[in-house]
């Protein structure tokens, strides 16, 4: 949060400092260029002007003189000094100035050919002078780039001095042209036109230069232009332009030009030195201002960084503490409270006792946020405790209703059992079996309410119960039990304390398979001993589920959440998940190869027991595993014969621990007809027996015809 403003402030300070330092550097660079290139180029220009004047005389007379040779030597020395100054200037030369500097060096290299043409008498007088003019034009073009400074006032004064200096060049050009004309006493027509052009440009540049100079620099030039040499020169210049002939008084011309040019040269040097001194003072002043402003700015930036870092560290520490507290609250404290509430433990609403108070110090904003977190924490704990109390209340209501309903159902089952014992009419016995079956299912639903309320139904056996009996008892509690087939299963037994809950779990899965599969299909139940326990599979031939639905249901079965009263459509799955969690049973749903759903129940070895010790007669009450419906659901088991007909014995196929009452006679051994001695029956008993057999056979044929092939 603080890094970006600090970086922005530092970048802004650096940008402003660079701009101001750039101005100072440009002024210093201009002074350096003046002291190197400026001084040497001025001398170079004067020497070139002198050589041009001497060359004009030679171009007229076609005779070489010692004066010209001496001037050429001085010009060559000035060229060497200039090139040494270029090396000394180095990086002070800007990129913009390097191009005109290269052009000037190229023109200076042409001095040799130009001198050779003059010495050979080639070309006219005007052509020779124009060659020198080209070199001097390159010199003045370099001057324009040497005065490129950021200070507007200094740049304006330098440009004006440049115009005055160029006017001095045009006076020298006029003098060179007249020198040759004084020798042969004539000016050619092109020379007159050139002289007129020089005079016009000179007057324009003088006017422009004086207009741009300030009072201090303009005053000396005004004084020079009002002196007798300049006025005399202006009169002679106007006469030459008008007559087109050189001045008749050669001595007067030479005297006037010498006096005027020497005065102008001195004035130009003095003005250039004064302007250079101004640039140096401005650069020094700018550097001082930059140093003060930059130093103060740097101090301000450093102070801002120090203060911001200290404030940022303190704020970061406060935020880190607040974050740690909030994370601990959200990840440990509140989840622990919710878990305790889910387990039914009592939780105090006072957060100081349960989750601890949030004590924060520091800035007002942090304290306010901490107080807000404390308020949220208190509200969350209060809401969680209230919801837990509501769930406990609802669970207690479910439990009370389930217990009352279970008591009534037990009484109803006892009455039905007595009626079944006293009834010999097959039709009535079948109806009683149906009522018994419905009552058993109602009892299972009541037990489901108790399970969802967090309580155990209370049915248990002291001895192990075979898994096959648990599966058959579960099938007997399903309404559409006739569609369920139980395949041969390996021997295995479950702990008697878990037998009732395992029966309930399997019954819920079998009932779910019968409900969500077509009525004409079968539901197969099979089991097998595996390395981790005993696996029971319930497979239907329904439409199955999507992969997302399988994932959702398996997640619910693996980690059952708190029961949601609004999610009553998954009541059976919640019951299965609760029972599985209670005993560590793993339940998983997956798509079967036939397109339906296969429910896999893996009973761990901790729940299994030795099946060699059946719980014969254990329980003794009507709360035993449901077995009445099995009287009709299971196959007919014979215990002997009577007059060639099989005799049916009630509960003969059940395990002893699944039988209704301990007072029931033990299952007789199955003996061959010739070994059994049937008891003598009365004629009424024989009649009832045949009547029941006939009605059963008739119902079997009717059901077979209704089901079809």
N, C-alpha and C positions, 0 to 999 in steps of 0.2 A: 504493500500500500504506500510505503514511504519511498521505495526505491525509484519508482518512475518520476515523482516530482523532483527528487534530488538529481537524477540523471538529466532531466529536462533543464533544471536550473544550471547545472554545470555546463551542459551543452550550450545554453544561451549565453552564459558568461564567456565561454570560450569563443563563441561566434562573434560576439561584440568585440572582444579583445582582439580577435584576428582582423576584424574590419578596421579598427582604429590603428592597430599595429601596421596594417597594410598601408594606411595613409602615411604613417610616419616613415615606413620603409621606402615608400615611393619618393618622399621628399629627400630622404637621405640618398637614395639612389640617384635622384636628379642632381644633387650636389656632387656626388662622386663622378657622374658622367660629365658634369661641367668641368671639374678639375682635371679630368683625363681627356675625354674626346672633345669637350667644348673648347678648351684652351688650344689644344693642338690643331683642331679643325679651323679655328679662327686664323691661326698663323698660316695654316695650309692655304686657306682662301686668299690671304694677303699675298703670299708668294706666287700663287697661280695667277692672280690679277697682275702682279708685276711682270711675270714671264709672258703673259699675254700681251702686255703693252710693248715689251721689247721685241716680241715676235712680230707685232704689227709693223714696226719699222723695217725689220728684215724682209717681211713679205712685200714691202714697197720697194726697197732698194735692191733686194736679192743679194745682199752682201752680209755674211756672218760677221759678228762683232764679238769682242772679248766681254763686253757688257752682258750680252745674251748668255754666253757660256757661264759667267759668274752667277747670273740669276738662275739658270737651270740647276747649278750645283746647290744653291740655297733651297730651291724647290724640292730637289731630291732628298735633302736632309729633312725638310719638313714632312715629306711623305713617310720617311722612316720613323720619325718621331710619332706621327699619327698612328702608324701601325703598331708601334710599341705601346701606345696608349690604349689601343683596342685590346691588347693582351692584358694590360694592367686592369682595365675595367672589368673584365671577366663576367661574373654573373650579374653585375649591375646592368648589363645591357639586356633590355627586354626582348622578348620574342618578336614584338612588332618592329623593333629597331634593327634587327639582324638582317632583314631583307634590304632596306636602303643602304645599310652598311656594306653588304655584299656588292650591291650595284656600284657604290662609290669605289670600292677596291678594284672592281672590273674596269671602271673608267680610268682610274689611276694607272692601271697596267697599259692603257693606250697612249700614255705620254711618249713612249719611245717611238711608235709609228708616226704620231703627230709631228714630233720633232724631225723625224727623218724626211717627211714630206716637205716641211718648211725648209730644211737644209737643201733639199733637192730642187727647190723652186717649183714644186707642184701645187696646183690649186691657186685660187684667188685670195686676196687679202681677207675678204669677208668669210670665205670658207674656212680659212685657218683660224680666224677669231671664233667662229661658231663652234669649232672643235673644243677650244678651251671653255666656251660657254657651257657646253654639255657637262664637262667635268664639274664646273662650279654649280650648275643646277643640281647635280647629285649631292654636292656638299650641303646645299641649303635644304634639300629634301631630307637629309639626315638630321638637320637641325630641328625640323618639325617633330621628329620622333623623340628627340632628346628632351623636349620640354613637356612631355606627357606626364603631368603630375596630378594628384587628386585634389590639391588645393586650387580652387577655382580662381582666386585672386592672383596667385602666382602664375598660374597657367595663362591668364589673360595678359599679364604684364610681359611674360616671356614671348607670347605670340606677337605682341605689339613691337617689342624689341626686334623680333625676327623680321617683321615687316620693314622696320627702319634699316636693319642690316642688309636686307635685300635691295632696298633703295640705294644704299651705298654701292652695291654690286653694279647696279645699272649706271651709276655715275662713272664707275671704272670702265664699263663697257663703252660708254660714250667717249671716254678719254682714249681708250685703245684705238677706237675707230678714227678719232681726229688726229692722233699721232701719225698714222700712216698718211692721212690726207694732207697734213702740213708739209710732208716731204714732197709730194708731187702736186700740191696746191689744187686738189680736186677731190670731189666725192662722187662716186658713181651713183646712178639712180637707186640700185638696191641698197647701197650704203646709206643714202639719205632716208630711205624708208625704214631701215633698221634703226638709224639714229632717232628718227621721229618716234618709233615704237619704244625705244629705251627711255626717251624723255617723258613720254606719256606714262609709262609704268612707274618711273621714278616719282613723279608728282603724286600718282595714286597711292603708292606705298608710303610716302611721307605723310600724306593726309590720313591714311588708315592707321599708321603707327602712332601719330600724335593723338589721334582721337581715343586710342585704347590705353595710353599710358596715364598713370595717376599723376598728381601734381608734382610729387618729388622727382619722378623720372622724366616727366615731360618738360620741366622748366629748363634744363640744360639744352635740350634740342631746340626749344623756342628761341633761346638766346643765340644759338649758332645760326639758326635760319634767319635771324635779323641782323647778322653781321655783314660786313662789306664783302668778304670772299664769297658767301653763299649768294648774295644779291647779284654780284658781278657774274657768277657762274650761271645764275638763272637768266640773266640778260643775254649772255653769249649763247646759251642753249636755245633760247627763243629765236635769236637771230639766225642760227644755223638751220633750225627747222624751217624758218620762213624763207631763207635765201637758197638753201640747199648747197652752200659752199662753206668751207672751213673758215675759221676766224682769221682775219688778216694779221692780227697781232699774235704771233706764235708765242712770244715770250710772255705776254699777258695771260694767255691761256694756261701755259705751264705753271706760272706763279699762282694763279687762282686755284687751279686743281690741286696743286701740292698743299697749299694752305688749307683748303676745304677738306680734303681727304684725311690729312693728318689730324685735323680737329675732330672729324667724325670718327676716325679710328680710335682716338683716345676716349671719346665720349662713349662709343659702343663698348669698349673694354670696361670702362668705369661702370656703365649701366649694368653690364652682365655681372660684374663682381658684386654690385649692390643687390641685384636680384638673387644671386647665389647665396649671399649672406642672409637675405630674407628667408630663402628656402631652408637654410641651415637652422636659423632661429625658430622657424615654424616647426621644423622636424624635432628640434630639441624640446620646444614647448609641448608639442604633441606627445612626445615620449614621456615627459614628466607627467602630463595629465593622464596618460594611459597607465603609467606606473602607479600614480595615486589611486585612480579609479579602479585599475585592475587589482591593486593590492587590497583596497577596501572591499572590492567585489569578492576577491579570493577569501578574505577574512570572513565576509558574510556567508560565502558558500561553505567554508569549513565549519563555521559556527552552526549553520543550518544542518550540516551533515552530523556534527557531534550531537546537537540537540535532538535531531530526528532519530539518530541511532539509539540514543539513550531512551527517548520516548518510545521508539519502536520496540526496543528490548523489553521495556517495562510492560508495554501493551501486549507484546507477544507472550511474555510470561503470564500476564493475567489471562489472556485468551487461552494459553495452553492449560493453565489450571482449570479454567472454566470448561474447556473442551474435555479434559480428563474427567472432571466431575460429571459432565453430561454423558460422556461415553460410558463411564462406569454405571451411571444411573440407567441408561438405556439398554446396556448389554448384560449387566450383572444384577443390579439391585431390583429393578422392577420385574425382570424375568423371574428372579428368585421368588419374589412375592407372588407373582401370578402362578408359579409352579406350586408354591405352598398352598395357595388358595385352591388350586385344582386338586391337590391331594386332600383337601378338607381341613387343613390346619387353620387355627385362628390367627388372625393378623390384626395388629393394632393400627388404627387409623393415624395415630400420632407418628409422623414420619421421623421424628428424632429417635424413636425407639426402633423403628423398622428399617428405614433406609438411611438414616443420618441426615443431619441438616446440611445445607449448602452454605458454607461460610466463605465469603469472598471479600477481599479488600482491594482497594485500588481506585481507579477512576469511577466517577458517578455512573457512567454508562455500563461498566462491567458490573457494578453493584446492582444496578437496575435489572440487567440481564440475569444475574444470579437470583435475584428475588423472583423474577418471572419464572425461571426454572423451578425454584422452590414451590411457587404457586402451582405450576403445571404438575410437579411431582405430587404435591398434596392432593390435587384434583384427581390425578391418575390413580393414586392409592385408594382414595375414597371411592372412586368409581369401580375399581377392581374389587374392593371389599364388598361394595354394594351388589355387584354382579355375582360375586361368589355366594353372598347370603341369599340372593334371589335363586341361584341355581340350587343351593342346598335346600331352600324352601320348596322349590318345585320338585327336587329329588325326594324330599320327605313326603310330599303329597303323593308322588308316584309310588313310593315305598308303602305308604299306608294303604293306598288303594289296592296295590298288588297283593299285600298281605291279606287284606280283607277278601279280595277276590280269590286268592289262593286257598284260604280257609273254606270259603263256600265251595270251591271246586273240589277240594278234598272230600268234603261231605257228600257232594254230588257223585263223585267217583265211588265212594263207599256204598251209596244207595244203588248205583248202577251195578256194582259188583254183586250186591245181594240179589237184585232182580235177575241178573244173569244166572245166578246159581239156582234160582227157583223157577226159571222159565225153561220149558222144553219145546215150545213152539218155535220152529225155525224162523218164521217171519218175524215174530216178536224179538227173537234172539238177534236177528240181523239188525233190526232197528235199534235195539239196545247197544249193539256193537258200534253203530254209527254215532249214537249219542256219546258213548264212551270215547270214541275217537275225537269227536268235536271237543269234548270236555278236556281231553288230554292236550289238544292244540291250544285251547284257551289257557290251560295251566302254563304252557310254554310261553305264551304271550305275556302272562302275568310275570313270569320269571324274567322276561326281557325287560319289563319296566323296572324290576328290582336291579338287574344288571346295569341298566342305564343310570340308575340312581346311585351306583357305586357300591352296592351290597351284593353279597353272595346269596343265592337262593336257599342254601342250607341243606340240600340233599347230598349225602355222602355215604360211602361204604367203607368198612374197615379193611376189607380184602380186595385184591385186584379184580378187575372186571375185564373179560376178554374183549378185544377190539371188535370182533365180529358181532358180539352182542350189543356193543355200543352203537355200531352202524345200523343194525337191524332195529334197535329201539329208536334211533333217529329217523329211520325210514317210516316207522310206524306212526310217528307224530306228524307226518306230512299228509295233507288232504288227498292228494292224487298219488297215493302210495302204490297203486296197482301198476303205474308206469315205471316204477323204479326197479331195477334189477341189481342185485348184489352178487358180484362174482366171488369165486373162491378166494379167500384171503389167508395169508400165512398166520400161524399162531402168534398171538401177541396180546398183551394185557396192559391196561392202564391202571394207575393208582386209583383206589376207590374214592379218594377225596376229590379227584378230578373227573370221575366218570360222568356225573350228571352234567357238568359244564361242557365236556367234550361232546356228549350226546346233543346238547342244545346247539353247540356250534355246528356240528355236522347237519343237524336237522334244518337250521337256517339256510345252509348252502344247498341242501337237497330241495327244500321248498322253493328257493329262488330259481333253481334249475328247472323245476316243473312249471313254475309260473311263466318264465320267459322262454319257453320252448313250445312248439306246436303240440296239441293234445294227442296226436297220433304217433308221436315219437317217444322213444324210451330215454330214460336217464340212467346212466350206468355209474355204479359205485364200485370201486376196486381199491385194494390196498396192497402194500408190500413193505417188508422190512428193508430199511436202507441203513447206510453207515451212520447216519446222524439220528436215526430214530425210526418212526413208523410213518409212512406216507399214505395218505388217503386221497383218492382222486374222485371228484364228482364231475361227470361230463354230460353235457346236454347237446341236443342237435338243433339249437336255436339259430338266430341270425348273428349272434356274436356282438361285439362292441368295436369301436374304433380304437386305434392305438393310443390316442389321447385319453379316452375314457379308461382303458386298461391302466394307463400310467396313474391317472387320478385315483382310481379305486385301490390300486396296489399301494400307493402312498398313504392313503387313509388306513389300510389294513396294517401297514408297517408301523405307523406312528399315529395312533388314533387321537384326534383332537378332542377338545371339550365338546360334548354333545350340544348341537344347535337345535333348539325346539322348532325352528322354522324349516329344518331339513328333515322332515318326517319321511320323505320318499326313500331315504337310505337307512331306515331304522334297522333293518336286518344286518346291513354292513357294519353299523355302529356296534351292534350286539356282538357280532363275530370278532370285530377288532378288540373290543373290551375283553372278551373271553380269551382271545389269543394272547393279548398283552399280559393277562393274569398268570398264564402258565408258560409263557415263552414259546407259544406255538407260532409257527410261521405259516401264513396263508397268502397265496398268490393266485391271481386270475390271469389266464392267458387264452389265446385262441386255440381251439381244438382243431385237429386235422379235418373234422367233418364240418367246419364252419361255425360251430357253436362256441361255447365257453367251457373251459376246464378249470375247476377250482382245485388247487393242490393244498392239502393240509399236512404239514410236517410236524408230527408230535415229537418233541425232543426226548432223548433217553432219560432225562431227569423225571419225566412224567410216566414213563413206562415202568412196568413191574413184571414179576415172574407169573405167567399165566397158570402155573401148576397148582395154585391154591385158590380155587373159586370161593367166592363169598356165599356159601350155601346158606340160604335163609337169612342173610344179613339184611338188615333194614327193618323188616317186619311190619311196616306201615304202608299206608296208601301212597306215600310220597316216593315209592320206588320208581325205578325207571319205567316208563309207560310200556305196558305189554298187552293191554286188552285188545287193541286194534290188531295186533299181530295174530290174534286168534283167527282172524279172517285173512290177513295179508300173507301169512306164511303158508308153506305147503302142509298137507295133511300128514301127520306123523302117527303111525300105528303102534299100539302097545299090546296087540293081540288080536284075536278074531273071535267073532261070535256068529256061529252059523254060517261060516264062510265069508262074513263081511268084516271089514276093518273096524276096529273100535277106536274112536277119537278120545284122547285124554287131554284135558285142558292144560296148557303151559308145558306140555311134555317136551317141546322143542326149545324152550327158553333155558338160559343158564340159571342155576339155582338162585344167584343173587338178584336176578330180574323177575323172579316169581313174585306173585302178589302178597302172599301171607305165609308165615312160617308154619301155620297150622295146616296148609295144603299138603296132601299126601305126596311123598316123594315119587319121582318118575319111575314107573315099574320097568323092569327089564323087558326087552322085546324078545319074545320067545317064539319058537315055531309053533304052527297050529297043533301038531301032534303032541307037543310038550305042554301046552297050556291047558288048563282045566277051567273052561268058562263057567262063570257063576250062573246059576239058574235064574232066568228072568221071568217076570210075569207076562201074561198076554198083552197087557197095556203097554209095558215097556217095549216089547217087540214091535207093537203097532207104531208107537212113536218113533222108534228107530228107523223102520222102513219108510215111514212118512217123511222123516227128515232127509233120508238119503235120496228119495224120489224128488223132493222139492229142490234139493241142491243140484242134482243132475239136470233138472229142467232149467234152473237159472243159469247153469253153466252153458247149456245149449243156446239159450236166449242171448246171453252176453257174447257168445262166439259169433252168432249170426249178426248181431249189431256191429261188432268190430270189423266184420268183413274178413276177406282172405288175408 
